[in-house]
Amino acid sequence: MADALLFNPRTYDPAHFDAETRRLLRATVDWFEERGKRRLIEDYRSRAWLGDFLAFAAKERLFATFLTPASAAGRPEQRWDTARIAALNEVFGFYGLDYWYAWQVTILGLGPVWQSDNAEARARAADLLEQGEVFAFGLSERSHGADIYSTDMLLEPDGEGGFRATGSKYYIGNGNAAGLVSVFGRRTDVEGPDGYVFFAADSRHPAYHLVRNVVDSSKYVSEFRLADYPVAASDVLHTGRAAFDAALNTVNVGKFNLCTASIGICEHAMYEAVTHASNRVLYGRPVTAFPHVRRELADAYVRLVGMKLFSDRAVDYFRTAGPDDRRYLLFNPMTKMKVTTEGEKVVDLMWDVIAAKGFEKDTYFAQAAVEIRSLPKLEGTVHVNLALILKFLRNHLLAPVDQPAVPTRLDAADDGFLFRQGPARGLGSVRFHDWRPAFDAYAAVPNVARFREQADALCDFVATMAPDETQSRDLDFLLSVGQLFALVVHAQLILEQARLTGLDESVLDELFAVLVRDFSGHAVELHGKDSATPDQQAWALAAVRRPVIDEARSARVWERVEALSGAYEMTP
């Protein structure tokens, strides 16, 4: 029997979506399965451009259906629905990050357009999507990365209401083929933030010069330069501070997609790893008979389940967001930072088991082991997102307020607020509901109770020995505190989703045994930081806990893991 917690192409039936969404998701899975594993791996190894995939997507109007908001739609099934976007992220990740990447940077490229009041540009984008075109997001530069304060893309007024743009962009996905590139720059005649401009460019224009693909991959991560590129008034998407906000709000929308891509990668790799380990014999015994192997695969499994639970619940907060409910601004960098680093741990645990098999060229695992590394490093590093998460620490842990309950959001609704998020500031004013009731509901689960002790200890730390002025400038110390806080937020949404879905408590208890160990590990790390005070060092060691051991519970979880052997293998 297939594990209902994991995506399995053999049994996949997204019945919770409307008919057209189900058809498109199933058609995408079928396209990959019909293409087969051999072709999938060969295209990855040969760095082939994704022309066949994009032709399929164009024929099915896949991107046009999923990525056109209702405000620009020409068909009733078109909407920006984070739940079904997340489902497609998982499918793409399952078959290969190259496919996901072309879709992801299209999402980023569309962000400034759908936030714009430029009706002509919006209509042009909708038409290009219907034609099957992809998009690109021209923000990063070689010298500055994504430091938008320092852009060297310069726009000189042409005296006729438009500009001439000159400058280079770097790390720009789809820059080789995008029908529309949203490009960030600054005017030469206006100083400061009022001079920012977001404009639409066409990669086929003679003044658009494609320099190269900066990575050795099917992903076309381009360097391009504009040389006296004509920017008409109809090409301008945003000016001034609105352009700055559009950049950050686009990243808010786009970086959410990394978590579900990571989940898809881990799921495919897990089927391969468990099947291989179960059928390999060492010293006269199956590899899975060894206790350390069982522990590593079980840890990988429950971590993966935790990734899915957290991400699914975060979708609900995204879809319920509004001007008076911006809780998503915490859960978004959490999906980007925490879920993707969990993905790395999941793959590493499995790789320790399958060892040399993970290098073989005819496995999906070989590419998964490489691609899983990229997701924590895209759309802001782990450190950048941890620093962002810390802005919410005190309000979340110590100052809860009454907030409306957030339901499961799988309805066929348009998430229009994502394109009218407003100014990208005021994070310190975001307020949260009380995190404790999610734990109270599972107080009888031993390791949930054990982790709750650690979460309460963190509240005491923040209330009585929070970083002082000197430590607040020590990012190395602060990031250790951020890791502890991230674990509490991670655990909270896992518990909320477990309650909503009726998760098997054996799986939940085993998962929280892992989280207890993780918290203890980060506490010990904080103890060793150069600037930790004696009181903080003592607190750190006092927060260390041993998980509650239950051999019968672990055996029940192992049965679930063992059942993954042979449960799925991609069509040859």
Disulfide bonds with the S-S distance in Angstrom:
none
